[in-house]
Amino acid sequence: MKRKINLLPFAIIAILFFLINSYLLSGIHSLLASSLVTPLFWLFILGVTFSLFYAIRRMQKKGMDLFFKIATHAFLVLFVAELIFSLILLPNDLYRLAAGVPRNLYWLEFAWLMFFLTIIVFIYGIVKGKYAYRVIRHTLYFDDLPENFDGFTITQISDVHAGSFNNPKAVQRGVDLIKKQQSDLFVFTGDLVNNQAEEIKPWINTFSQVKAPYGQFSVLGNHDYGDYIKWETETAKQANLQQLKDYHKELGYNLLLDEHVTIHKDGQKIILAGVENWGIGFGERGNLKKAIANTNTSDFKVLLSHDPTHWAAEVIKSPSKIHLTLSGHTHGMQFGIEAFGIKWSPVKYRYAHWGGITSDQGVYLNINRGFGFIGFSGRIGIWPEITVIELKRTSGIS
């Protein structure tokens, strides 16, 4: 039986898109009276829309190639700019209709200013923002941190998504910034690639430059398993995963697959554990109990777990206390604002906590906003992150 497709959502989106563009056209007519405006405008809109649908249709054969990126990003930038234009102009139009007065020219000009400013901001995010690396530092205090680990530093990156990179010099600047931190330990918390292991191959010499005195460790993320593309056989998919694990070795990363290692320093120790990806809606593969098996409840533990939903679902409920969990996955949706005391991203409607440090019952979670990017080939307001965490004993507070 042929599956029926519900056309209602598509119809609603099409109607909304038509109304927003009609409204934008009315804004153009308020400034220009030429008879060519309407046909040229709709010809442009149809061209952008057709390019989007054509890019989607050819994606299975051609993948997310340059044409796909140009078509999808052109549509996204245009739609967001139109939406902002409409939201700004609409209050004035509602007022003028109620009061029976003409459109306020200054309000209209402000709406157009914001329209073009939105396009400029998106272009910046696509060209520069996705490589605007920043270092975020956290100092965390624990009562039971072994004394010899007081001041121990961990550098964390996450979500490299190597298949999205297109600027070797910019990526090298990011890696140089990681190296500059000179932390005791380096960890990577998953999503090395978008889909295929070969994506990291051109970047192995770059990321393998990162070394730390107490080692480099990593875990897998949801994209690393190759779940989001079609494979000829299950064997091919598993071979891709094995190749990715081999690339972790070439990078000099000790890949933790539901296991732990002991980090020794001057006769004392902490436990570093790592699980396979465990995330609500993204595959619950990881086995936390296995990862910390044969450790003591009194051991100080740091866990690498790609998806932050694992923390609330399992980690904080663990009978054996896990002091610090390091995650990624959210990217902060690569769009939002973190300035002037404001912290907002649309991803908050999926993840209550989506970036930085949070705590509960005396244990901590850090969500790295990601080193790379995927989907939207840019970042606006949520910049690529290198996290540096310093562990301190509570008794050290003056």
C-alpha positions in Angstrom: 0.0 0.0 0.0 1.4 3.4 -1.0 2.0 5.6 1.9 -0.1 8.8 1.9 1.8 12.1 2.4 0.2 14.7 4.6 0.4 17.8 2.4 -1.1 20.2 5.0 2.2 21.2 6.6 3.7 21.9 3.2 0.6 23.9 2.3 0.8 26.0 5.4 4.5 26.7 4.9 3.9 27.6 1.2 1.0 30.0 2.2 3.2 31.6 4.9 6.1 32.1 2.5 3.8 33.6 -0.1 2.2 36.0 2.5 5.6 37.1 3.8 7.0 37.8 0.3 3.8 39.7 -0.7 4.2 41.8 2.4 7.9 42.4 1.5 6.8 43.4 -2.0 4.4 46.0 -0.5 7.4 47.5 1.3 9.2 47.7 -2.0 6.3 49.4 -3.7 6.1 52.0 -0.9 9.6 53.1 -2.1 9.6 52.3 -5.8 6.8 52.8 -8.3 8.3 51.0 -11.3 6.0 48.5 -13.1 9.0 46.1 -13.4 9.2 45.7 -9.6 6.6 43.0 -9.3 7.6 40.6 -12.1 11.3 40.9 -11.2 10.6 40.3 -7.6 8.6 37.2 -8.1 11.1 35.9 -10.7 13.8 36.2 -8.1 11.7 34.5 -5.4 10.8 31.7 -7.7 14.4 31.2 -8.7 15.6 31.0 -5.0 12.7 28.6 -4.2 13.2 26.4 -7.2 17.0 26.2 -6.5 16.2 25.0 -2.9 13.8 22.2 -4.1 16.2 21.1 -6.8 19.1 21.0 -4.4 17.1 18.8 -2.0 16.0 16.5 -4.8 19.6 15.9 -6.0 21.1 15.6 -2.5 20.8 11.8 -2.4 23.0 11.6 -5.5 25.3 14.6 -5.1 25.3 15.0 -1.3 25.6 18.4 0.4 27.8 19.8 -2.4 28.5 23.5 -3.1 25.2 24.0 -5.0 23.3 22.5 -2.1 25.0 24.8 0.4 24.5 27.9 -1.7 20.8 27.2 -2.4 19.9 26.3 1.1 21.8 29.2 2.7 20.4 31.7 0.2 16.8 30.6 1.1 17.5 30.6 4.8 19.1 34.0 4.9 16.4 35.5 2.7 13.6 34.0 4.7 15.0 35.1 8.1 15.6 38.7 6.8 12.0 38.8 5.4 10.6 37.5 8.7 12.5 40.2 10.7 11.3 42.9 8.2 7.7 41.8 8.6 7.8 41.6 12.4 9.2 45.1 12.6 6.8 46.7 10.0 3.7 44.9 11.1 3.0 46.9 14.3 3.1 50.1 12.4 0.8 48.8 9.7 -1.7 47.6 12.2 -1.7 51.0 13.8 -2.0 52.9 10.5 -5.0 50.7 9.5 -6.7 51.4 12.8 -5.9 55.1 12.7 -6.5 55.6 9.0 -3.1 57.2 8.4 -0.4 56.4 5.7 2.6 54.3 6.3 5.3 55.9 8.4 8.3 56.3 6.1 10.9 56.3 8.9 9.4 53.0 10.3 9.6 51.5 6.8 13.2 52.6 6.4 14.1 51.1 9.7 12.5 47.8 8.7 14.6 47.8 5.5 17.7 48.7 7.5 17.1 45.6 9.7 16.4 43.5 6.6 19.8 44.3 5.1 21.6 44.2 8.5 20.2 40.6 9.0 21.7 39.6 5.7 25.1 41.2 6.6 25.1 39.4 10.0 24.4 36.1 8.3 27.1 36.6 5.7 29.6 37.4 8.5 28.5 34.2 10.3 29.0 32.1 7.2 32.4 33.7 6.2 34.0 34.5 9.6 31.8 33.5 12.5 32.2 29.8 12.1 35.9 30.1 12.6 35.8 32.8 15.4 37.3 30.5 18.0 37.1 31.6 21.7 38.4 30.1 24.9 36.0 29.8 27.8 37.4 29.1 31.2 35.8 27.6 34.3 37.2 26.9 37.7 35.3 24.2 39.6 35.7 23.4 43.3 35.4 20.0 44.9 35.7 18.9 48.5 37.0 15.5 47.6 39.4 16.3 44.8 42.8 14.7 45.6 45.2 17.3 46.8 47.8 16.6 44.1 45.2 17.4 41.4 44.5 20.9 42.9 45.0 23.2 39.9 44.8 20.3 37.3 43.5 21.7 33.9 41.5 20.0 31.2 41.0 21.4 27.7 37.9 20.2 26.0 36.7 20.5 22.4 33.6 18.8 20.9 31.8 18.4 17.6 34.6 18.9 15.1 32.4 17.8 12.1 35.5 17.7 9.9 33.5 17.2 6.7 32.2 20.8 7.0 35.6 22.5 7.1 36.7 24.5 4.1 39.5 26.7 5.4 42.7 25.0 6.6 44.3 28.2 7.8 41.4 29.0 10.0 41.2 25.5 11.5 44.9 25.7 12.2 44.4 28.9 14.1 41.8 27.1 16.3 44.2 24.2 16.9 47.0 26.6 17.7 44.7 28.2 20.3 44.1 24.7 21.8 47.9 24.1 22.0 48.4 27.5 23.6 46.3 26.5 26.7 49.0 24.0 27.7 46.5 22.0 29.8 47.4 18.9 31.7 44.7 16.8 29.9 43.0 17.1 26.5 39.6 15.6 25.8 37.3 15.4 22.7 33.7 14.7 23.3 32.4 13.3 20.0 31.2 14.0 16.5 34.5 13.9 14.7 32.8 13.7 11.4 29.4 14.4 9.8 28.8 10.9 8.4 31.9 9.3 6.9 35.2 8.4 8.5 37.2 9.8 5.5 36.1 13.3 6.3 38.7 13.5 9.1 41.6 12.2 6.9 42.7 15.6 5.5 42.8 17.0 9.0 44.7 14.3 10.8 48.0 16.2 10.6 46.3 19.3 12.0 44.5 17.8 15.0 47.2 15.3 15.9 49.4 18.4 16.8 47.4 18.6 20.1 49.4 16.9 22.9 48.9 17.0 26.7 51.2 15.7 29.5 48.5 13.3 30.8 47.2 12.3 27.4 44.5 12.9 24.8 41.2 11.1 25.2 38.0 10.9 23.1 34.5 9.4 22.8 32.1 9.0 19.9 29.1 11.2 19.1 25.8 10.4 17.3 27.2 11.5 13.9 30.2 9.2 14.1 28.1 6.0 13.7 27.0 6.9 10.1 23.3 6.7 10.9 22.3 9.7 8.8 23.2 8.4 5.3 22.3 5.3 3.3 24.9 2.6 3.1 25.0 -0.2 0.5 25.3 -2.8 3.3 25.5 -3.0 7.0 29.0 -4.4 6.6 30.0 -1.1 4.8 28.6 0.9 7.7 30.4 -1.1 10.3 33.7 -0.8 8.3 33.2 2.9 8.3 32.9 3.0 12.0 36.0 0.8 12.5 37.9 3.1 10.2 36.9 6.1 12.3 38.1 4.4 15.4 41.4 3.7 13.6 41.6 7.4 12.8 41.3 8.3 16.5 44.5 6.3 17.0 46.2 8.2 14.2 45.2 11.4 15.9 46.8 10.2 19.1 43.5 10.0 20.9 42.7 7.2 23.3 39.1 6.4 22.4 37.0 5.4 25.4 34.2 3.0 24.5 32.3 2.3 27.8 35.6 2.1 29.7 37.8 4.2 31.9 41.4 4.9 32.6 43.2 6.0 35.7 45.1 9.3 35.7 48.0 9.2 38.2 49.7 12.3 39.6 52.3 12.2 42.4 50.9 9.1 44.0 47.2 10.1 43.7 44.6 9.4 41.0 41.4 10.4 39.3 39.2 8.3 37.0 38.5 9.4 33.5 35.6 7.4 31.9 34.0 7.6 28.5 30.8 6.1 27.1 29.5 5.5 23.6 26.9 8.0 22.5 23.8 8.0 24.8 21.2 10.6 24.0 17.4 10.8 24.2 16.3 10.7 20.6 19.8 10.1 19.3 20.6 6.5 20.2 21.1 5.1 23.7 24.3 3.0 23.0 26.5 3.9 26.0 26.8 1.7 29.1 27.6 3.9 32.1 27.8 1.0 34.6 30.4 -0.8 32.3 32.4 2.4 31.9 32.9 2.8 35.7 33.0 -0.8 36.6 35.7 -1.8 39.1 36.1 1.8 40.3 35.5 2.9 43.9 32.6 5.1 45.1 35.2 7.3 46.7 37.2 7.8 43.4 37.1 11.3 41.9 35.5 10.7 38.4 35.3 12.7 35.2 33.0 11.4 32.5 33.1 12.0 28.7 29.6 11.6 27.3 28.7 13.4 24.0 25.0 14.0 24.6 24.1 16.1 27.7 20.7 14.4 28.1 22.6 11.5 29.4 23.6 13.5 32.5 20.1 14.1 33.8 18.8 10.7 32.7 21.5 8.5 34.2 24.7 10.2 35.4 23.4 12.2 38.4 21.5 9.1 39.5 24.6 6.9 39.5 25.2 5.3 42.9 28.9 5.9 42.3 29.3 9.7 42.2 30.5 11.2 39.0 31.9 14.6 39.8 32.2 16.1 36.4 30.6 15.3 33.0 31.9 16.8 29.8 29.5 16.9 26.8 28.8 18.7 23.5 26.2 17.9 20.9 24.0 21.0 21.1 26.3 23.5 19.2 24.1 26.2 20.9 22.3 25.7 17.5 25.2 27.9 16.1 22.8 30.8 16.5 21.8 33.0 19.4 23.1 35.7 21.7 25.4 35.6 24.7 26.0 39.2 25.6 24.9 42.0 28.0 23.7 39.4 30.5 21.5 37.7 27.9 21.9 34.0 27.1 19.5 32.8 24.5 19.4 30.3 21.6 16.5 28.6 19.9 18.1 25.3 21.1 16.8 26.1 24.6 13.4 24.8 23.4 15.0 21.4 23.0 17.6 21.5 25.8 16.9 23.5 29.0 20.7 23.7 29.5 22.6 23.9 26.3 26.0 25.5 26.9 28.4 26.0 29.7 28.4 24.8 33.3 25.4 23.6 35.3 25.3 21.6 38.6 22.9 19.4 40.6 23.4 17.5 43.8 27.1 18.5 44.0 28.0 17.2 40.5 28.8 19.3 37.4 28.0 19.2 33.7 29.8 21.3 31.1 28.4 21.5 27.6 30.9 22.6 25.0 29.3 24.7 22.2 31.3 22.8 19.5 34.5 23.4 17.6 33.0 22.9 14.1 29.6 23.3 12.4 27.0 21.3 10.5 23.8 22.1 8.6 24.1 25.9 8.7 27.6 26.6 7.5 28.2 29.4 9.9 27.8 30.7 13.5 26.1 33.8 14.7 26.4 34.8 18.3 27.3 31.3 19.4 31.0 31.0 18.6 33.2 27.9 18.2 34.5 27.0 21.7 37.6 25.7 23.4 36.9 25.0 27.0 39.5 25.1 29.7 38.4 23.7 33.1 40.6 24.0 36.2 39.9 21.6 39.1 40.4 23.0 42.5 39.9 21.8 46.1 37.3 23.6 48.1 39.7 24.0 50.9 41.8 26.1 48.6 39.2 28.9 48.6 40.6 31.9 50.6 
